[in-house]
Amino acid sequence: MRINEQKLIVILLFTTLIAFIPLGVAAPFGTSEHTTVNVAKSWLGVKFVHRGNNTSVIDCSHLVYQVYSKVGAKDIYFLRVPYMKNNTYYVNTTDPAPGDVIFWQRDVTKNNKTYMLATHVGIYIGNNQFIDPSFITKNVTTENITGIYKEGLPYFARWSHK
């Protein structure tokens, strides 16, 4: 009988520890990275139009909102990028994973063209790539974090409202 009590105590302690260990979930808390990336990819090719918010035209902040809404991010609501950056539910991370959002710290000027990265957002999909309504192609596309996107000093966050 004593051995069964000890086993029960060990099992309860182990279960309690597992319940409180953060699992490093990327994408919105409680959603799958794979699902988030696939939903983001379903927007590829949609035309980039400022303030667009449907399957024909979309802008960057609406893209994040639409993807996170579709995957069931708890209590997600629409925000423009400057407000997203200051929202406490978007928690910065130094260990980006697929499904996290990517922000930039500054705009970049190249060849007499200014890329407004400080007010831009995308969805990180891993392997140094992200999905966004592109300044260059004017459509939702997959891009690499190189060139202007590296120069803009990217950083990452995830929606963590539980």
C-alpha positions in Angstrom: 0.0 0.0 0.0 2.8 2.4 0.8 4.3 1.9 -2.7 1.0 2.8 -4.3 0.8 6.1 -2.3 4.3 7.0 -3.3 3.5 6.3 -7.0 0.4 8.4 -6.7 2.3 11.3 -5.1 5.0 11.1 -7.9 2.3 11.1 -10.6 0.5 14.1 -9.1 3.8 16.0 -8.8 4.8 15.2 -12.4 1.3 16.1 -13.7 1.4 19.4 -11.8 4.8 20.3 -13.1 3.8 19.6 -16.7 0.7 21.8 -16.3 2.9 24.8 -15.4 5.8 24.4 -17.8 5.5 26.7 -20.8 5.6 24.7 -24.0 7.1 27.4 -26.2 4.0 27.6 -28.3 4.3 30.0 -31.1 1.5 31.4 -33.1 -1.4 32.6 -31.0 -1.5 30.9 -27.6 -3.5 27.7 -27.9 -3.2 27.3 -31.7 -1.1 25.2 -33.9 2.0 26.6 -35.7 1.2 24.4 -38.7 -2.4 25.6 -38.9 -1.4 29.3 -38.5 1.2 29.0 -41.3 -1.2 27.1 -43.6 -3.9 29.8 -43.0 -1.4 32.5 -43.8 -0.4 30.7 -47.0 -4.0 30.6 -48.1 -3.7 34.4 -48.5 -0.8 34.1 -51.0 -1.5 36.1 -54.2 -4.2 38.4 -52.7 -3.7 42.0 -53.8 -2.1 44.4 -51.3 -4.3 47.5 -50.8 -3.9 49.8 -47.8 -7.0 49.3 -45.5 -8.0 46.2 -47.5 -9.7 43.5 -45.5 -11.2 40.7 -47.6 -10.1 37.8 -49.8 -9.6 40.2 -52.8 -7.6 42.9 -51.2 -5.7 43.0 -47.8 -3.2 45.1 -45.9 -0.6 43.8 -43.4 -2.5 44.4 -40.1 -5.7 43.0 -41.5 -3.8 40.0 -42.7 -2.5 39.2 -39.2 -6.0 39.8 -37.8 -7.7 37.6 -40.4 -5.2 34.7 -40.0 -5.2 34.8 -36.2 -9.1 35.1 -36.1 -9.3 32.0 -38.4 -7.0 29.9 -36.2 -9.0 30.8 -33.1 -6.7 33.2 -31.3 -8.5 34.0 -28.1 -10.1 37.5 -28.0 -8.1 38.7 -31.0 -9.2 42.1 -32.3 -8.1 44.3 -35.1 -5.3 46.9 -34.4 -3.1 49.0 -36.7 0.6 48.2 -36.4 1.6 51.0 -34.0 -1.1 49.8 -31.6 -0.1 46.1 -32.1 3.4 46.9 -31.1 2.2 48.5 -27.8 -0.5 45.9 -27.0 0.5 43.7 -24.1 -1.0 40.6 -25.6 1.7 40.7 -28.3 4.6 39.5 -26.3 8.1 39.9 -27.8 10.2 36.8 -28.3 13.9 36.3 -29.1 13.2 32.8 -30.2 10.8 33.2 -33.2 8.8 30.2 -34.3 6.4 29.7 -37.2 3.2 31.7 -36.6 4.8 34.5 -34.7 4.4 38.1 -36.0 7.4 40.0 -37.4 7.7 43.7 -36.8 10.5 46.2 -37.8 12.1 48.9 -35.7 12.7 51.4 -38.5 11.9 52.4 -42.1 14.5 51.8 -44.8 15.4 53.9 -47.8 17.0 52.2 -50.8 17.4 53.5 -54.3 15.4 56.7 -53.4 12.4 54.6 -52.3 11.3 54.5 -48.6 9.9 51.2 -47.3 7.6 52.0 -44.4 8.7 49.0 -42.3 8.2 50.6 -38.9 4.4 50.4 -39.6 4.5 47.0 -41.3 3.9 43.5 -40.0 4.0 40.0 -41.4 3.7 36.4 -40.2 6.9 34.5 -39.6 6.8 31.0 -41.2 10.3 29.7 -40.2 13.6 29.4 -42.1 14.1 33.1 -42.1 10.9 33.7 -44.1 7.6 35.5 -43.6 4.3 36.1 -45.3 3.2 39.7 -45.9 1.4 42.0 -48.4 4.6 42.9 -50.2 5.8 46.4 -51.0 7.6 45.0 -54.0 5.1 42.6 -55.6 1.9 44.4 -54.3 0.5 40.9 -53.4 0.6 38.7 -50.3 3.8 36.7 -50.8 6.5 34.8 -49.0 9.7 36.9 -48.4 13.1 36.4 -46.9 14.5 38.4 -44.0 17.3 39.8 -46.1 18.0 43.2 -47.7 15.6 45.9 -46.6 13.9 43.4 -44.3 17.1 42.8 -42.4 18.1 46.5 -42.5 14.8 47.4 -40.9 15.8 45.6 -37.7 13.2 42.9 -37.4 11.8 41.6 -34.1 9.2 39.0 -33.3 6.1 38.7 -31.0 3.2 36.3 -30.5 -0.3 36.8 -29.4 -0.5 35.4 -25.9 -3.9 36.2 -24.5 -5.1 33.1 -22.6 
